[in-house]
Amino acid sequence: DTEAPLAFERAVALDPRFAPAWAGLAEARSWLLRQALSYDTMPGHLALERAMSLAPEAPETELARGYYLYYAKGEYGAALEQFRAVERARPSDAGAVAAIGYILRRQSDTAGALAHGLHMTALDPRDPNALWDLGGTYMWLRRFPDATRALERALILYPDYEAARVFLVSSLFAVGDTARAAVVARESRGHVSLWTEAWLNSTMATFRRDHATAIRLLAGAPTTTATQRRDRLLLLALAAQAGGQGPRTRVYADSLRAMVEDDLRRLTGRPDVFGSIADVHDLLGIAYALLGRKEQAVKEGLTAVEMNPVSRDAIEGPRGVSQLAAIYILTGDRDNAIDRLRYLATIPSTHWRAAPSITTAAVLRLHPLYDPLRGDRRFEALAH
């Protein structure tokens, strides 16, 4: 993710009038904001301006402008209009077709998103990225068997596709097939980063209620980004809590609290297009919940939902609701937890992240996070 901007920067240094390189730099810098690796929109804006001054009607420039509006600014309507214009002029432009599908998902246009995902695979049936994206759309639509088939095809074409392996594990355990999910997680070694390998296998250990193994895997996993460091502390705290290790839970939860409070001091006022800062509020809420600070926990969870609501973002928004449900569970508020889970059952599924997110009936039935709700007839209706 961080290498692409450097490569384009070298290209424009060699030839400052090469418009496609400036367009590529604008798109690459915009992607950094999408991945929460940067919060500064100006570098992408400057590169886009340069591309537009050199070749305003070039395909690369038109796409770069669309991705800047989408990734850097979060202006979904304007970005969609830009990509649709590119698609009308060039119906086989894979970049435009893919981007339209991305935005339609966020706007909760299920039919349009699926149509564009299928169009992508028709344009190039051997493109693993198109298959991964189609798998993600099927997961969002809760069509998990279809998602599994698309993701398995992607991995046949590109065995080292880390995101496809993560989604495949998620798609399998979403329907309760933890045996196959565990096999995919074990076979991820050598195909994914050490952090992702530990994360996948610790997740499967959690489903087996082998919390000691989950903690061991996570504690020894190297992390390279702030998001990974936060997620590791979160998962360690939840594993310790599920395993009944009160003192260890408090140590991990307090370490997470300190980290995310510091992160929020740095990030307050920054743009939060895709909910990455909302996620930090959620993590703080879960840390507070594990530390017994109920009012503060709920406040953080509600803040996250308000920052990135489902009405604005049908992909990332549901994750905030599911994490708010987790906060209510951890603070003993059964009624509010079940209300949120009921709501999540009525909308497309969120994608899997390290924090509590995907909430299918099978996950509710099997994951230890939901143990405090078992026996409540309202919860049992959702879990079966």
N, C-alpha and C positions, 0 to 999 in steps of 0.2 A: 504493500500500500504506500509506503514512504519512498520506495525506489523510483516509481514512475515519475513523480515531479522532478526528481533529480536528473533523470534521463532526459526529460523534455527541456529542463533548464540548460543542460549541456548542448542540446540541439539548437536552441535559440541563440546561445552564445556563439556557436559556430556560424550560424546564418541568421542574423536578426530579421531578415525579410522573408523567412520561410513560414508562411501563414499556418500550414497544417501543424507545425510544431507548437506554435502559440496556442492554437485551438486545443491541442492535446494537453498542453500545460494547464490551460483553464479548466479542462475537464478533470485532470488529475488532482489539481488543487481543490476543486469542488468536492471530489470524492473524499478527501481528507476530512472535510466537514461532515460528510455523511457518516464516516466511521468514527466521529468524535475524536479524531487525532489532531484536529485543529478547530479553533472557534473564530478565526479571523477570515472574513470574507474578502478583504481587500486584495490579497495576492491573486486570487482567482479572477476577481473583477479586472484587475490591471492586465492580466494575460488575455482575457476575453476582449477587452478594448483594443489591444494590439492586433489580435486576429481579425477583428471587425474592420479595423482601419486598413489592413492589408488585403483582405479577401472577404468582404461582408457576405457574399452569396455562395461561398464555397460550402460544400456539404459538411466538411469538418467544422467550420465556423457555426453553421446553423445548429448542428448537434451540440456543440460546446455551449452555445447560448441556452439551449434547452436544459442541459444538465446543470448549468450554473443556476438557472431559475429554480430547478428542482432540488438539487443537492445543497446548494449554498444558501438559497433564500427561502426555500420551502413554499414558493409561490406555485402551488399545484395547478391552478387554473391557467396561468400564463404559460407555464412549462408545457402543459398538455396541448395548448393551442399551438405552441412552437413545434412540438413533435408531430402533431397532426398535419401541419403544413409541410413538414419534411416528408411524411408518409404519402401525402397526396402527390407530391412531386416525384417521389421515388418509393413506390409501394413495396419494394424488396429491401429497403434500407433496414437492416437488422437492428441497428442502434435505435432508430426511431420506434420501430415496432415493439422492441423490448421495453423502452421507456414508457410508452403509452400503457402497456400492461401494468408496469409498476405503479403508475399514478392511478389507474382505474382501481387497482386493489385498495389503495389508500382511500379512495373515494367510495369504497364499498360497492363498486359496480362488478358484481360477481360474473355476470355473463360476458361483459366486455373484457375483463381481465383474463378469463379462461380462453376466449376467442383469440386474444393476442398471444397468449402462451402457446396455444396450438399452432398459430401462424408461425411463431418463431421456430418450432421444431419442424414444420413443413419446409421452411426456407433452408434449413440445414439439419437433417435428421441425425447427423453425427456430431453435432455441436453439444458437448457435455454441459456447457453453461446454459443453453436453452432448455436442456432436460432438467437441470437442477432448478431452474426458475419455474418450469412447469410443475415440478414436484412440490415446490413451495406453494404454488397457487392451489394445487390439489389439497395440500395440508390445510391451508387456510379455509378451504371449502369443506373440510372434514371428510374428504374422499381419500382416506389413508391408503387403501389398497392400490388405487391409481397412483398416488404419490410414491409408494414403495417401488412400483414398476418403473416409473420414470427415473427415480434416483438410482436404482440398480443399473439401469441402462447407462446413466451418466458415469458410474464408476467402472463399468466395463470399458468404456472409452477412455477414461482418465482415472486410474486407480488412486492417484494422489490428490484427488479433489476433496480437500478437507471439509468444505462447507456441505458437500453432498453426503459425506459420511455422517456428519452431525445431523443433518436432516433425516437421513435414513434411520439412524438410531431412534430419533424422535418419532418418526412415522410408525415404527414398529411398536415402541412401547405405548404409543397413543391408543393402540387397539389391544393392548395387554399382551402382546407377543414378546415378553421379556426374554425368552430363551433365544430367539433369533436376534433380538437387539443386543444381547450380551455377546453373541458370537461376532457381530459386526464391530462392537466396541473392542473386543479382544484382538480382532484382526486389523485394527486401525494402526497398530504399531508399525512404524516405518513409513506410514502414509500421511500422518498428521503430525502437528507439533507435539512436543512432550506435554505441554499444558493440556491440549485438547485430548490427548490419549488418557491422561489422568482424570480429566473431567468426565469423559464418557464412561470410563470403567468405575469411577466412584459413584456415578449416577446409578449404574446397574447394581453396585453393591448396596446402595441405599434402598433400591426396590427389594433386594433380598433381605433387607434389615440387618446387613452386616456393616454396622456403623464403624466398627474398628478398622475394617479394611478401607472404607470410604475416607476416614480421617488419615490413615497412613498414606494413601495414594495422593490425597490433596496436599498434605503437609510436605511431601517430597517433590511436588511438581514445580518446575521453574516457571516464572511468569515474566512477561516482557512489556506489558502495558498496564496502565492504571486500571483499566476495566478488569483485566485478569486478576490483578492484586485484590481489588475489591471483591470480585466474585469468589476468589479462593477463601477469603475470610468469611464471607457469607455462608458458603457451603460447609466450611469447617464448623461454624457456629450451629448451623441447622443439624448437621450430623451429630454433633455432641449433644444437642438438645434432644434429638430423637433417641439417642442412646442413653439418656438419663444421666449424663455427665454434667451436673450442674455447675461445678467450679470451672471446668474447661469451657463450657458454654459461655459463661460470663467473661472469661479471658478473651475468647475469640470475638464475642459480640462487642466488648469494649474496645478492642483493637480496631474493629470495623467502624465503630462509632467515631473514634478519633480520626481515622483516615477520611471518612466521608464528610465529617464536619469541616475538616481542612479543605477538602476538595470543593465543597459548596462555597466556602469563603472566596476561593479563587474564581469559581465559575459564575457566581451571581452576576446577573446583568448580561451574560453572554447569550448569543442566539442559541435556541434549542429546537432546531427544526424537526429532528426525529426522536425526540424524547430522551436523549442521553442524559440530560441534567435531571429530568423527571425521574429517571432510573436511580440516580444518586439519592434523591429524596426518598424513594421507595426503600433503598438499602438502609438509609438512616432510620426509617420507620421500623424496619424489621429489627435492626440493632436495638433500638429503644424498646421494642416489644420484648425481646429476649432479656433485656435488663430490667424489665418490670415497670418501665416508664410509659404507661398506657396512653395518657392524654397526648404526650409528645409523639408517640408512635402513630396514633391515628391522624394527628395533624399532618405529619409528613406524608402519609399515604394519601390523604385527601388532596394535599398540595400537588402531588404527582399526577393524580387523575385530572385535576383542573388544568395543569400545565399542558397535558397532551391527551385530550379527551378522545373517546372513540369516534365522536361525531366529526372530528377533524382527521383522524388517522386510524383507519380500520385495521391496520397491520400492527403498529406499535401500541396504539391506545389500549387494546384489551389487556396487554401485559400489566399496565398500571392497575387495572381493576383486579386482576388475579393476585397481584402482590398486596393490594389493600385487603383482599379476602384473607391472605396469609397473615397479615397483621391482626385482623380481627380474631383469627383462630388462636394466634399466639397470646393474645391479650384476654382470651376467654369470652369474647363477644360472639356467641354462636349465631344469634339471629342475624346480625349484620353480615357475618361471613356467608351464611347460606343465601341471603338475599343477593350478594354479589355473585355467588356461584350460579344461582338460578339465572341471573342476567347473562352471564357468560355462555350459558347453554343455549341462548337464543340468538347468538351472533356468530359470524365466522370465527374460526379458531385463531388464536395468536400463534406466532412462531415460537419455537423453543429457545429459551435463553438459560443461562446458568441459574438465574433467580426463578422462584416459583412463577410459572407462566402457563404452559399448556394444561388445560383442564377438561380432558375428555372423561367419560364415565370410567374407563379403565384406569386412568391415572388417579382419579378420586378414589377408586376402589382399592388401589394397591399402594399408593404412596403414604409413608408414615406421617407426613405433614398433616394429613386429614384425619388422623386417628381420634382427635378430640371430638369430632363430629359423628363418629360411628354410633349407631343405635338411634340416632334422631331420624324419624321416618322421612322428614323433608330431605335430609342429606341422602338417605338410602335410595330415595326415588331418583336422585340425580346420578348416583353411582352404579345403577343397575339398568 
